[in-house]
Amino acid sequence: MANFRTHITVAAAGGMLIAYAGWKGQFWPPSQAVVMIALVTFGGILPDIDADRSHSIRLIFNLLSVPVLVLGALLLQPWLTPGALLIACGGIYFCVRYLAGILFSRFTVHRGIWHSLLAGGLCSLLTTALSFNLLNQPEGLAWFHGAATLIGFLIHLSLDEIYSVDLEGARLKRSFGTALKLGDSRRPMSNLLMLIATLTLVPWVPPWSVLGELLHQGSLLWR
């Protein structure tokens, strides 16, 4: 499979192309270009969140700890004194940065359910829901944020499959087919739980008609 540097480099390059194309197509303003690049890049390392002691899992939980910390501080500020708020924020950071990473490593298997299209859909809808409900972004832009995460996710899975092909020996490696797949055929319960988690996000995303309209507009640009 591709290494961390390859994943993050290719995803960042893909994010730049998408950010530029979306700006030229007037789907988002220039100020959103950096956001799109960041989301595609982040999506490009997300599947390796199940890889124990990898660069990806450390970076992912480092990045997640910051917005969770800010959100926790905003929610707890009216109820706590400054000293108690500082302690609570320290506890939030520790739980996300260290405890969550340890638990995630304990209950996930590398190249399992997180290396699948189902996981990509979950991450995409979660990004869309957070953008729309938590950050109060416009409906169309929230869908684009989710799409950017999904594209990065697909870049990662595709790279892993490409690296599973030995071109010199003209053969497929044992890892072929373990990345770009619908779900985890060896663990049906993982598929069910992730499907349930994905479906619970459906009421929180913007109207699907907005997504359909955006897809229609995009198809017209390519004609």
trRosetta pair geometry for C-beta under 8 A, 3 or more apart (Angstrom, degrees):
i j d omega theta_ij theta_ji phi_ij phi_ji
1 159 7.7 77 -170 118 74 83
1 160 4.3 -6 -138 -136 101 86
1 163 5.1 111 -138 86 23 133
1 164 6.9 10 -80 -61 63 83
1 175 6.0 -108 -47 150 91 157
1 179 6.9 137 -115 -66 116 137
2 6 4.1 -114 -176 90 110 134
2 7 5.5 137 111 -55 119 80
2 10 7.7 -34 177 11 160 138
2 156 7.9 -139 59 -151 125 59
2 159 4.3 -30 -4 147 148 115
2 160 5.9 -104 15 -80 89 53
2 162 7.5 31 -47 67 112 98
2 163 4.8 -177 -49 -30 68 148
3 6 5.2 96 55 11 68 103
3 7 7.2 -130 102 -6 34 92
4 7 5.8 -58 -149 36 31 112
4 8 6.2 14 163 -8 68 110
4 45 7.2 39 -146 -123 81 111
4 48 7.4 -135 -99 90 83 172
4 54 6.8 166 -73 174 121 99
4 55 4.2 38 -126 56 166 132
4 56 5.9 -155 -117 -47 105 87
5 8 6.3 -62 -142 42 27 100
5 9 5.9 24 161 -18 65 115
6 9 5.9 -62 -141 40 25 109
6 10 6.0 16 167 -12 65 112
6 159 6.5 167 131 -177 112 141
7 10 6.5 -64 -144 40 20 101
7 11 6.1 14 162 -13 61 116
7 44 5.4 161 167 154 83 96
7 45 5.6 111 128 -90 127 71
7 48 7.2 56 149 -12 179 135
7 56 7.4 -9 83 -84 152 122
7 155 7.8 127 -154 118 68 97
7 156 5.5 36 -145 -116 111 87
7 159 6.2 179 -98 77 71 157
8 11 5.8 -55 -139 42 28 111
8 12 6.1 32 159 -22 63 108
8 41 6.3 45 -155 -163 73 94
8 44 6.1 138 -105 106 41 123
8 45 5.8 12 -80 -61 88 116
9 12 5.9 -56 -148 35 26 110
9 13 6.4 25 154 -17 62 107
10 13 5.7 -54 -148 37 32 112
10 14 6.3 33 153 -18 65 107
10 44 6.9 180 82 -154 79 139
10 155 6.0 -174 121 170 106 121
10 159 6.1 142 65 -82 158 138
11 14 5.6 -54 -147 39 31 112
11 15 6.2 37 152 -24 64 105
11 40 5.6 -178 176 139 84 81
11 41 4.8 125 119 -119 109 47
11 43 6.8 -174 -155 76 130 73
11 44 2.3 -48 -93 -66 156 166
11 45 7.0 -122 23 -31 163 72
11 152 4.9 57 -152 -142 116 91
11 155 5.1 148 -96 94 78 144
11 156 6.8 6 -72 -58 123 83
12 15 5.5 -51 -148 34 32 115
12 16 6.6 36 152 -22 63 100
12 37 6.6 39 -151 -175 67 95
12 40 7.4 141 -101 97 27 101
12 41 4.7 35 -82 -98 71 114
12 44 7.3 -105 -32 35 56 158
13 16 5.8 -50 -153 30 33 112
13 17 6.7 31 151 -16 63 104
14 17 5.7 -54 -151 36 35 111
14 18 6.3 30 154 -15 68 108
14 40 5.6 -142 99 164 94 136
14 44 7.3 143 47 -77 124 131
14 151 6.7 -159 144 143 126 111
14 152 7.1 161 86 -97 127 64
14 155 5.3 -146 13 -93 166 150
15 18 5.8 -57 -144 40 31 109
15 19 6.0 33 157 -21 67 108
15 36 6.1 164 -168 129 88 74
15 37 3.8 109 139 -137 121 53
15 38 7.3 140 -171 -4 153 20
15 39 7.2 154 -126 63 121 60
15 40 3.2 178 -89 63 95 129
15 41 5.2 -51 -21 -38 153 81
15 44 7.8 -98 -37 -22 111 129
15 148 7.1 62 -124 -164 90 106
15 152 6.8 16 -68 -81 102 106
16 19 5.7 -53 -143 36 28 112
16 20 6.3 25 158 -16 63 108
16 37 5.7 39 -71 -110 57 113
17 20 5.9 -59 -149 38 27 108
17 21 6.2 24 156 -17 65 110
18 21 5.7 -55 -141 39 30 109
18 22 6.1 28 160 -17 66 109
18 36 5.9 -139 106 159 103 123
18 37 7.9 166 63 -82 94 55
18 40 6.0 140 40 -64 140 151
18 148 6.6 155 121 -117 148 89
18 151 6.4 110 -78 109 159 165
19 22 6.0 -57 -145 39 25 108
19 23 6.3 25 156 -18 61 109
19 32 7.7 -167 -142 112 92 71
19 33 4.0 91 178 -153 120 76
19 34 7.6 78 -139 -47 151 21
19 36 4.1 158 -91 81 90 126
19 37 5.1 -28 -38 -51 145 86
19 40 7.9 -122 -38 4 94 134
20 23 5.8 -58 -148 37 29 110
20 24 6.3 25 156 -15 66 108
20 33 7.2 53 -67 -136 48 119
21 24 5.9 -56 -145 40 30 108
21 25 6.1 20 157 -9 65 113
22 25 5.7 -61 -141 47 29 106
22 27 4.3 -76 -164 57 85 119
22 28 5.3 15 142 26 117 100
22 32 7.7 -80 113 100 129 116
22 33 7.8 173 71 -101 106 71
22 36 6.4 -177 40 -103 147 168
22 144 7.0 102 -142 -155 147 135
23 26 7.5 32 178 -76 32 32
23 27 7.5 -79 -64 46 23 76
23 28 6.4 -58 -85 74 61 75
23 29 7.5 29 -125 170 88 16
23 30 5.8 60 -135 -91 132 60
23 32 7.8 174 -82 67 91 91
23 33 5.7 -6 -55 -80 132 109
25 218 7.6 40 172 -113 157 69
25 221 5.4 -2 -129 -122 121 160
27 140 7.7 -138 -169 152 83 120
27 144 6.5 145 149 -99 119 145
27 214 7.6 76 -139 -150 115 103
27 217 7.8 145 -96 112 99 130
27 218 7.9 23 -83 -82 137 92
28 32 3.9 -74 158 67 128 147
28 33 7.5 166 102 -59 114 56
28 36 7.1 150 64 -45 154 129
28 141 6.2 102 -105 -115 109 96
28 144 6.3 -169 -51 115 129 168
29 32 5.6 103 61 2 65 99
30 33 5.5 -24 -165 -12 51 119
31 34 7.5 -47 179 22 42 99
31 35 7.9 34 134 -6 63 111
32 35 5.0 -56 -160 40 60 118
32 36 6.0 62 144 -25 82 101
32 141 6.9 -118 -120 -143 150 116
32 144 7.9 40 163 106 141 140
33 36 5.8 -56 -152 35 31 110
33 37 6.5 30 153 -17 65 106
34 37 5.7 -53 -148 37 33 112
34 38 6.2 34 154 -20 66 107
35 38 5.8 -58 -149 37 29 111
35 39 6.3 25 156 -18 66 108
35 145 7.1 -49 148 -107 117 97
35 148 7.9 119 128 62 76 171
36 39 5.9 -56 -144 37 30 108
36 40 6.3 26 159 -15 65 106
36 144 7.2 -46 -100 149 106 108
36 145 7.9 -120 -95 -104 65 56
36 148 5.0 -143 -147 -111 70 147
37 40 6.1 -58 -147 38 27 106
37 41 6.2 25 156 -16 63 112
38 41 5.8 -60 -147 40 28 111
38 42 6.1 28 156 -19 65 108
39 42 5.7 -51 -141 38 30 110
39 43 6.2 32 156 -18 63 106
39 127 6.8 101 -148 -160 121 148
39 145 5.9 -155 -103 -158 165 68
39 148 3.8 68 99 112 124 123
39 149 5.1 -75 175 -63 100 72
39 152 6.7 -158 133 -11 58 137
40 43 5.7 -55 -148 39 29 112
40 44 6.3 38 149 -29 62 106
40 148 4.9 -87 -57 -178 77 88
40 149 7.4 -131 -86 -83 37 27
40 151 5.5 -32 -121 87 97 107
40 152 4.0 161 -168 -64 47 105
40 155 7.4 57 -179 4 93 142
41 44 5.4 -53 -153 28 32 119
41 45 7.3 10 157 -4 62 101
41 152 6.2 -88 -9 -123 9 138
42 45 6.6 -70 -158 41 33 94
42 46 6.5 54 147 -50 67 100
42 60 7.8 112 -159 -115 86 79
42 63 6.9 -153 -121 129 116 164
42 149 6.8 -37 85 -117 100 84
42 152 6.3 76 68 114 49 167
43 46 5.3 -35 -144 1 38 125
43 120 7.9 65 -165 -137 110 86
43 123 6.7 141 -121 128 91 137
43 148 6.8 179 -7 131 139 62
43 149 4.1 158 -76 -161 123 50
43 150 6.5 -72 -150 -11 151 11
43 151 6.5 92 91 67 152 54
43 152 2.4 120 77 72 102 116
43 153 4.4 -76 179 -37 101 70
43 155 7.4 94 108 32 99 103
43 156 7.3 -145 137 -10 67 118
44 152 4.0 -90 -40 -171 70 95
44 153 7.3 -122 -77 -63 33 27
44 155 5.2 -30 -110 79 95 120
44 156 5.0 154 -158 -56 50 99
45 48 5.8 -59 -175 41 66 109
45 49 7.9 99 133 -53 73 75
45 56 4.5 -167 -179 -133 103 102
45 59 6.5 -17 134 82 157 128
45 60 6.4 -157 115 -65 109 100
45 152 7.9 -34 7 160 54 118
45 156 6.8 168 -76 -93 20 136
46 49 5.7 -17 -171 -26 52 113
46 56 7.9 -158 -68 -179 10 119
46 60 6.7 113 -109 -112 54 131
46 114 7.7 -136 141 -178 77 107
46 119 8.0 -177 131 142 111 112
46 123 5.8 75 163 -127 160 163
46 149 7.4 47 -22 -171 154 93
46 152 7.1 91 7 111 110 110
46 153 5.7 -41 60 -97 124 89
46 156 7.0 -158 50 4 71 161
47 50 7.5 -47 167 21 52 97
47 114 5.4 149 -151 140 59 89
47 115 5.0 77 -171 -97 119 66
47 119 6.9 110 -109 102 79 138
47 120 7.9 -18 -74 -70 102 86
47 153 6.3 116 -44 -150 99 77
47 156 4.7 175 18 120 123 140
47 157 6.2 135 -60 -65 162 79
47 160 7.7 -97 102 -22 149 143
47 179 7.4 63 162 -153 155 91
48 51 4.4 -25 -169 7 83 125
48 54 5.5 -98 163 106 116 155
48 56 3.5 66 96 71 120 164
48 57 6.6 -113 130 -44 81 76
48 60 8.0 180 84 -29 78 133
48 110 7.9 15 -140 -136 63 97
48 156 7.3 -131 -19 -166 91 137
49 56 6.5 -107 -69 132 43 108
49 57 5.6 110 -146 -104 44 78
49 60 5.2 -73 -103 74 95 173
49 104 6.6 -64 155 163 95 142
49 108 7.6 3 110 100 80 170
49 114 5.9 -126 58 -168 94 154
50 57 7.7 179 -1 -83 8 119
50 104 7.2 -121 -103 158 57 96
50 105 7.6 142 -156 -110 47 49
50 108 3.9 -115 -129 137 103 130
50 109 6.5 9 170 77 130 23
50 110 5.1 171 117 -95 96 50
50 111 7.6 -147 90 -7 127 31
50 112 6.2 -119 158 37 164 98
50 113 8.0 131 -62 56 158 68
50 114 4.4 162 -17 35 126 143
50 115 7.5 -102 43 -26 131 86
51 54 3.7 27 109 -15 114 144
51 56 6.0 65 49 53 120 119
51 57 5.9 -154 69 -30 71 113
51 110 4.9 67 -97 -113 64 117
52 57 7.1 -17 -119 11 20 162
52 105 4.6 89 -105 -149 89 116
52 110 7.1 -95 2 -48 78 116
53 57 7.4 0 -13 51 9 130
53 105 7.8 67 -26 -125 63 145
54 57 5.1 94 57 6 86 96
54 58 7.2 -154 91 -1 48 87
55 58 6.1 -67 -156 41 32 108
55 59 6.0 25 155 -16 70 114
56 59 5.9 -63 -146 41 27 107
56 60 6.0 28 159 -23 67 110
57 60 5.7 -49 -139 34 30 114
57 61 6.4 16 166 -6 63 108
57 101 6.0 117 159 -148 105 105
57 104 7.3 -177 -149 96 118 129
57 105 7.0 68 -172 -72 160 102
58 61 6.6 -66 -149 44 25 97
58 62 6.1 29 154 -23 63 112
58 101 7.4 48 -97 -138 48 151
59 62 5.5 -56 -145 36 30 115
59 63 6.3 27 158 -17 66 107
60 63 6.0 -60 -152 37 27 107
60 64 6.2 21 155 -15 65 111
61 64 5.4 -49 -135 41 38 112
61 65 6.2 51 160 -35 64 100
61 96 6.3 176 -168 151 89 73
61 97 5.5 127 142 -136 104 41
61 98 7.9 140 142 -53 141 24
61 100 6.1 172 -132 85 123 108
61 101 4.5 -64 -40 -69 170 111
61 104 7.9 -166 -71 23 126 145
62 65 6.0 -51 -153 21 26 114
62 66 7.8 28 152 -23 56 97
62 97 6.5 51 -96 -129 49 95
63 66 6.4 -53 -167 19 37 109
64 67 6.8 -64 -158 43 41 95
64 68 5.9 32 156 -13 74 119
64 96 5.8 -141 111 176 98 120
64 100 7.8 -93 97 93 137 151
65 68 5.9 -67 -144 47 29 110
65 69 5.9 36 158 -28 67 110
65 92 7.9 141 -158 131 79 79
65 93 5.3 68 -177 -143 117 68
65 96 4.2 157 -104 100 77 121
65 97 4.3 16 -82 -65 149 89
66 69 5.8 -56 -148 32 25 113
66 70 6.6 21 157 -15 62 106
67 70 5.6 -53 -146 38 36 111
67 71 6.1 36 156 -18 68 107
68 71 5.7 -55 -144 40 30 111
68 72 6.2 33 155 -21 64 107
68 92 6.3 -161 130 166 97 111
68 96 4.9 145 73 -82 151 159
69 72 5.8 -56 -147 36 27 111
69 73 6.4 28 155 -20 63 106
69 89 5.8 68 -160 -161 92 91
69 92 5.4 147 -107 106 64 121
69 93 5.2 27 -92 -76 122 88
69 96 7.3 -122 -49 31 82 144
70 73 5.8 -55 -150 35 30 112
70 74 6.5 28 154 -18 64 106
71 74 5.8 -56 -149 36 31 110
71 75 6.3 23 157 -14 66 110
71 134 7.6 -26 -112 -163 128 129
72 75 5.9 -61 -145 41 30 106
72 76 5.9 8 165 -4 68 117
72 88 6.9 -154 153 138 117 102
72 89 6.3 154 100 -108 117 67
72 92 4.4 -163 51 -110 174 165
73 76 6.3 -67 -135 47 24 98
73 77 6.0 46 162 -53 63 100
73 85 6.6 76 -138 -180 77 109
73 89 5.4 26 -79 -95 97 119
74 77 6.1 -33 -144 0 24 119
76 79 5.7 -82 -163 51 55 102
76 80 5.2 8 159 5 97 124
76 85 5.8 157 114 -123 112 87
76 88 5.5 -131 153 114 167 155
76 89 7.8 -158 59 -59 140 78
77 80 6.9 -78 -126 47 20 88
77 85 6.2 46 -104 -121 56 142
80 84 4.1 -131 -169 95 108 112
80 85 4.3 146 100 -64 124 79
80 88 6.2 -106 -95 -1 174 143
81 84 4.7 84 51 14 79 104
81 85 6.7 -143 90 -10 36 90
82 85 5.6 -56 -143 36 28 114
82 86 6.4 32 157 -23 63 103
83 86 5.8 -53 -153 30 31 112
83 87 6.7 27 152 -14 63 104
84 87 5.7 -54 -151 37 36 111
84 88 6.2 37 151 -20 68 107
85 88 5.6 -54 -145 38 32 113
85 89 6.2 33 156 -20 66 105
86 89 5.9 -53 -146 35 28 110
86 90 6.5 31 152 -20 61 105
87 90 5.6 -55 -153 35 32 113
87 91 6.5 32 150 -18 65 105
88 91 5.6 -55 -151 36 33 112
88 92 6.4 36 150 -22 66 103
89 92 5.5 -48 -146 33 35 113
89 93 6.4 35 155 -18 65 103
90 93 5.9 -53 -149 36 31 110
90 94 6.3 30 154 -18 64 108
91 94 5.7 -55 -146 37 31 111
91 95 6.2 31 157 -21 66 107
92 95 5.9 -57 -147 35 28 110
92 96 6.3 15 161 -9 65 109
93 96 6.3 -63 -145 42 27 101
93 97 5.6 10 167 -7 67 120
94 97 6.3 -61 -128 46 21 100
94 98 5.6 -31 -172 32 62 114
94 99 6.5 55 136 -11 74 105
95 98 7.4 -65 -112 56 9 75
95 99 4.6 -40 -143 45 51 128
95 100 6.1 68 149 -31 64 94
96 99 7.6 9 -23 52 14 85
96 100 5.1 -4 -141 8 37 137
97 100 7.5 88 23 37 14 101
97 101 6.9 -23 155 -11 33 121
98 101 6.0 -69 -152 36 21 110
98 102 6.4 16 159 -17 63 109
99 102 5.8 -56 -149 35 31 110
99 103 6.3 26 157 -14 66 108
100 103 5.8 -57 -145 41 31 109
100 104 6.0 34 155 -23 65 109
101 104 5.7 -54 -144 35 28 113
101 105 6.4 28 156 -18 63 106
102 105 5.9 -56 -151 36 29 110
102 106 6.3 31 151 -24 63 108
103 106 5.5 -55 -148 33 33 115
103 107 6.3 -2 166 6 68 111
104 107 6.7 -75 -142 49 24 87
104 108 5.7 -6 172 4 66 125
105 108 6.7 -71 -124 46 19 94
108 112 6.2 -165 -175 50 75 132
108 113 7.6 -107 -141 45 93 95
108 114 6.3 24 -164 -15 133 127
109 112 3.8 89 74 -42 91 135
109 113 7.9 84 51 6 87 76
109 187 7.5 146 31 -27 134 151
110 115 7.8 48 174 -21 52 125
111 115 4.7 -23 -138 19 47 151
111 175 7.3 -106 -122 -149 158 96
111 178 4.5 17 179 152 126 116
111 179 6.5 -67 -133 -79 94 64
112 115 6.7 110 51 25 27 92
112 184 5.0 14 -178 -107 69 143
112 186 7.6 -91 -131 62 86 110
112 187 6.3 11 -163 23 113 140
112 190 6.5 -52 157 154 114 172
113 116 5.6 -55 -166 13 44 132
113 118 6.9 -56 -170 77 87 119
113 119 5.9 129 143 -56 73 117
113 183 6.5 -6 -128 -164 80 72
113 184 4.3 -73 -75 -17 69 128
113 187 6.5 -85 -49 77 105 123
113 190 4.1 -138 -52 148 141 126
113 191 6.5 -160 -117 -71 115 55
113 194 5.7 -180 172 -31 133 147
114 119 4.8 126 -136 -128 42 167
115 119 7.2 27 -5 34 10 143
115 157 6.4 141 -165 -110 76 94
115 160 7.0 -64 -149 73 124 167
115 178 6.5 32 107 141 144 70
115 179 4.8 -82 179 -132 121 53
115 180 7.9 -68 164 -47 89 30
115 181 7.1 52 119 33 83 97
116 119 4.9 101 61 6 80 98
116 120 7.2 -138 103 -3 48 87
116 157 7.9 119 -87 -110 10 138
116 181 5.3 -50 -117 81 82 78
116 182 6.2 10 -168 121 104 21
116 183 5.0 68 -168 -110 152 30
116 184 6.2 -101 -51 -42 144 71
117 120 5.2 -51 -151 36 40 118
117 121 6.4 44 151 -22 68 100
117 157 7.6 23 -69 -85 65 178
117 180 7.5 49 -50 -164 92 59
117 181 7.0 -132 -3 101 89 31
117 182 5.2 -37 41 -123 115 43
117 183 7.6 -69 50 -52 78 55
118 121 5.8 -52 -153 33 32 112
118 122 6.6 35 149 -20 63 103
118 182 6.3 62 -33 164 96 58
118 183 4.8 34 -7 -90 139 86
118 191 6.5 89 46 -139 177 76
118 194 5.3 91 138 117 119 131
118 195 6.6 -55 -158 -72 127 75
118 198 7.0 -110 -174 -38 81 149
119 122 5.5 -50 -149 33 37 115
119 123 6.4 33 155 -16 68 105
119 153 7.4 -162 106 -162 86 136
119 194 6.3 -57 -81 -159 67 146
120 123 5.9 -56 -147 39 31 108
120 124 6.2 32 154 -21 64 109
120 150 5.4 87 169 -138 99 76
120 153 3.9 157 -121 125 99 145
120 154 6.3 69 -140 -58 154 74
120 157 7.3 -65 -57 -20 133 138
121 124 5.6 -56 -145 37 30 114
121 125 6.3 24 161 -13 66 107
121 150 7.2 38 -91 -113 39 117
121 198 5.7 32 113 -135 106 138
122 125 6.2 -61 -148 40 26 103
122 126 6.1 25 156 -19 64 111
122 194 5.8 -87 -53 -173 146 94
122 197 5.9 31 -132 103 125 108
122 198 4.6 -97 -91 -85 80 93
122 201 7.4 135 -146 3 61 146
123 126 5.7 -55 -143 38 29 113
123 127 6.3 32 157 -20 64 105
123 149 5.4 -137 134 147 100 125
123 150 7.1 158 86 -81 94 62
123 153 6.0 144 67 -70 139 144
124 127 5.9 -55 -151 34 28 109
124 128 6.4 27 152 -17 63 108
124 146 4.3 80 178 177 72 90
124 147 6.8 51 -151 -81 115 29
124 149 5.3 178 -100 83 59 106
124 150 3.8 19 -87 -60 128 107
124 153 7.2 -100 -52 13 95 143
125 128 5.5 -53 -146 38 35 114
125 129 6.1 34 156 -20 68 106
125 146 6.2 48 -84 -145 24 136
125 198 6.1 104 37 -153 147 76
125 201 4.3 115 135 113 122 142
125 202 7.2 -36 -159 -74 142 50
125 205 5.8 -75 -153 -66 86 132
126 129 5.8 -54 -144 37 29 110
126 130 6.3 26 158 -15 64 108
126 146 7.9 143 56 -118 41 99
126 201 6.0 -91 -76 -115 59 150
127 130 6.0 -58 -146 39 28 107
127 131 6.1 28 157 -19 64 110
127 145 5.3 -144 148 131 106 94
127 146 4.5 159 81 -100 100 62
127 148 7.7 -119 137 62 154 84
127 149 4.4 150 -12 -7 162 152
128 131 5.9 -59 -147 37 27 111
128 132 6.2 16 160 -12 64 113
128 142 5.1 87 -159 153 69 90
128 143 5.8 31 -128 -101 119 41
128 145 6.2 154 -93 77 53 92
128 146 3.2 -14 -54 -52 98 136
128 205 4.9 26 116 -128 123 103
128 206 7.0 -107 171 11 108 89
129 132 6.0 -62 -143 42 27 105
129 133 5.7 -7 173 10 67 117
129 134 8.0 60 130 -5 65 97
129 142 7.9 88 -64 178 14 123
129 201 5.3 -117 -37 -163 147 100
129 204 4.0 43 -138 116 120 114
129 205 5.3 -73 -76 -76 80 66
130 133 6.7 -66 -123 52 21 88
130 134 4.7 -22 -164 26 64 126
130 135 6.7 51 143 -5 70 101
131 134 7.3 -15 -59 52 9 86
131 135 5.2 -39 -147 47 43 122
131 137 4.5 -34 165 31 89 135
131 141 7.1 -134 157 116 129 83
131 142 4.0 167 101 -128 113 80
131 145 4.3 128 -65 59 162 156
131 146 7.1 -130 19 -41 133 82
132 135 7.6 34 -5 55 11 80
132 136 7.6 36 179 -113 32 19
132 137 5.9 -78 -89 59 42 84
132 139 6.6 43 -121 -111 116 51
132 142 3.8 41 -64 -129 89 163
132 204 7.4 152 74 153 119 73
132 205 6.6 111 23 -147 152 42
132 206 5.1 -160 -114 -48 150 92
133 136 7.7 -3 176 -70 13 50
133 204 5.8 -47 -32 -173 144 99
137 141 4.7 -111 165 93 113 115
137 142 4.7 146 87 -66 111 84
137 145 6.8 73 85 -16 165 140
138 141 4.6 79 61 15 89 107
138 142 6.8 -153 89 -13 41 87
139 142 5.9 -58 -152 31 26 112
139 143 6.8 24 154 -16 62 104
139 206 3.7 140 -146 -154 89 148
139 207 6.5 -2 -156 32 142 83
139 210 4.5 -95 138 -139 124 172
140 143 5.8 -56 -156 34 34 110
140 144 6.5 33 149 -19 66 105
140 206 7.7 -112 -46 110 30 166
140 210 5.7 -131 -76 174 68 115
140 213 7.9 -72 -99 84 108 109
140 214 5.7 148 -141 -77 96 124
141 144 5.4 -51 -149 35 38 114
141 145 6.5 44 150 -24 66 99
142 145 5.6 -48 -152 29 34 114
142 146 6.8 32 151 -14 63 103
142 205 7.5 173 130 -157 124 71
142 206 5.3 130 71 -20 131 125
143 146 5.7 -55 -153 38 35 111
143 147 6.2 37 150 -21 67 106
143 205 7.8 79 -89 -177 79 107
143 206 6.1 -87 -48 50 96 126
143 210 6.2 -172 -26 113 144 106
143 211 4.9 -174 -137 -94 147 86
143 214 6.0 172 98 17 143 160
144 147 5.4 -52 -144 37 34 114
144 148 6.3 41 154 -26 66 101
144 214 7.4 -142 -63 -163 86 154
145 148 5.8 -50 -150 29 30 113
145 149 6.9 29 152 -15 61 103
146 149 5.8 -55 -155 35 35 111
146 150 6.4 33 150 -17 67 107
146 205 7.6 10 -50 -131 161 119
147 150 5.5 -56 -148 39 35 113
147 151 6.3 38 153 -23 68 103
148 151 5.8 -50 -147 32 31 112
148 152 6.7 31 154 -15 62 104
149 152 5.9 -56 -153 37 32 111
149 153 6.3 35 149 -22 65 107
150 153 5.4 -53 -149 35 34 117
150 154 6.3 32 154 -18 67 105
151 154 5.7 -54 -147 37 31 109
151 155 6.4 39 151 -25 64 102
152 155 5.5 -49 -150 29 33 116
152 156 6.7 36 152 -20 63 101
153 156 5.9 -55 -159 31 32 112
153 157 6.6 24 151 -12 66 107
154 157 5.7 -53 -144 40 36 109
154 158 6.0 37 157 -20 68 108
155 158 5.9 -58 -145 39 26 110
155 159 6.3 29 156 -22 63 107
156 159 5.9 -58 -151 33 27 110
156 160 6.6 26 155 -18 63 106
156 179 7.9 -135 129 -175 74 121
157 160 5.8 -55 -152 34 32 111
157 161 6.6 28 153 -15 65 106
157 179 4.8 167 -152 151 70 97
157 180 4.3 117 155 -83 109 76
158 161 5.8 -57 -151 38 34 109
158 162 6.3 36 152 -22 67 105
158 179 8.0 -156 -44 119 14 125
158 180 6.1 60 -82 -76 48 134
159 162 5.6 -53 -146 35 33 112
159 163 6.3 26 157 -13 66 107
160 163 5.9 -59 -147 42 29 107
160 164 6.6 37 149 -30 62 105
160 175 7.4 -102 170 145 94 121
160 178 7.7 -91 143 81 125 80
160 179 3.5 161 96 -101 130 166
160 180 7.1 168 70 -29 99 83
161 164 5.3 -51 -153 25 37 118
161 165 7.5 34 152 -21 61 97
161 176 6.8 73 -147 -140 71 66
161 177 7.6 73 -121 -61 99 29
161 179 5.1 -140 -52 64 78 120
161 180 4.6 -29 -45 4 138 120
162 165 6.2 -58 -167 24 38 108
163 175 8.0 -17 101 89 86 133
164 172 6.5 19 141 -163 91 78
164 173 4.7 -129 -164 52 65 105
164 175 4.7 -131 -115 90 109 90
164 176 3.8 152 146 -83 129 68
164 177 7.5 -159 138 -1 162 50
164 178 7.6 156 -97 31 149 89
164 179 7.2 -167 -29 8 134 119
165 172 6.1 -36 -110 -110 63 65
165 173 7.2 -125 -71 3 17 90
165 176 6.8 79 -67 -98 63 120
166 169 4.3 -5 131 47 125 102
166 170 7.1 -54 100 11 83 14
166 171 5.0 -2 59 61 116 76
166 172 7.2 -170 19 -94 86 12
166 173 5.8 109 -31 -51 101 90
167 170 7.0 21 -169 -77 32 50
172 176 4.2 -44 -179 -6 109 161
173 176 5.5 134 63 -30 63 92
175 178 5.2 -83 -168 30 63 126
175 179 7.4 38 158 -26 96 100
177 180 7.7 -78 -132 60 33 73
177 181 6.5 65 177 -70 64 115
178 181 7.0 -43 -153 -14 18 130
181 184 7.6 99 99 -81 130 40
181 185 7.4 -85 168 -19 143 98
183 190 7.7 163 179 98 100 91
183 191 4.1 51 179 -111 142 115
183 194 7.5 174 -131 63 105 133
184 187 4.6 -5 117 47 126 92
184 188 7.9 -145 91 -66 81 28
184 190 5.1 2 52 79 135 130
184 191 5.9 -154 47 -55 77 92
185 188 7.8 6 -161 -68 33 73
187 190 4.0 37 120 9 116 118
187 191 7.0 151 101 -16 69 82
188 191 5.4 -52 -155 34 42 116
188 192 6.4 42 150 -21 71 103
189 192 5.6 -52 -148 35 36 113
189 193 6.3 34 155 -17 67 105
190 193 5.9 -55 -145 38 30 108
190 194 6.3 24 158 -13 65 109
191 194 6.1 -63 -148 41 26 105
191 195 6.1 28 155 -21 65 110
192 195 5.7 -56 -147 36 28 112
192 196 6.4 29 155 -19 64 105
193 196 5.7 -53 -149 34 31 111
193 197 6.4 31 152 -18 64 106
194 197 5.5 -51 -146 37 35 113
194 198 6.3 39 152 -22 66 104
195 198 5.6 -52 -148 34 31 113
195 199 6.4 30 155 -18 65 106
196 199 5.8 -56 -147 37 31 109
196 200 6.5 34 154 -24 64 103
197 200 5.9 -52 -151 28 31 113
197 201 7.3 32 151 -22 59 102
198 201 6.0 -59 -165 26 36 112
198 202 7.7 56 142 -42 63 88
199 202 5.6 -23 -164 -9 47 118
200 203 7.7 -48 -179 23 42 97
201 204 5.5 -74 -164 45 56 110
201 205 6.4 57 146 -36 86 101
202 205 6.3 -54 -151 18 32 109
205 208 7.6 59 104 -68 117 71
206 210 5.3 -38 131 46 120 144
206 211 7.4 141 86 -39 100 90
207 210 5.0 103 75 -7 87 99
207 211 7.8 -156 107 1 55 82
208 211 5.3 -49 -159 35 51 115
208 212 6.4 54 145 -21 73 101
209 212 5.4 -50 -149 36 37 115
209 213 6.4 40 152 -21 66 102
210 213 5.7 -53 -151 35 32 112
210 214 6.5 32 151 -19 64 105
211 214 5.7 -54 -149 35 33 111
211 215 6.4 33 153 -18 65 105
212 215 5.7 -54 -148 37 31 111
212 216 6.4 34 152 -21 64 105
213 216 5.6 -53 -149 34 33 113
213 217 6.4 33 153 -18 65 104
214 217 5.7 -52 -148 36 33 111
214 218 6.3 34 152 -20 65 106
215 218 5.6 -53 -147 36 32 113
215 219 6.4 34 154 -21 65 104
216 219 5.8 -53 -149 33 31 111
216 220 6.7 33 152 -22 63 103
217 220 5.8 -54 -154 30 34 113
217 221 6.9 36 150 -23 64 101
218 221 5.8 -52 -156 27 37 112
218 222 7.0 25 153 -13 66 105
219 222 6.0 -61 -154 37 37 106
219 223 7.0 47 149 -36 66 99
220 223 5.8 -46 -156 14 38 116
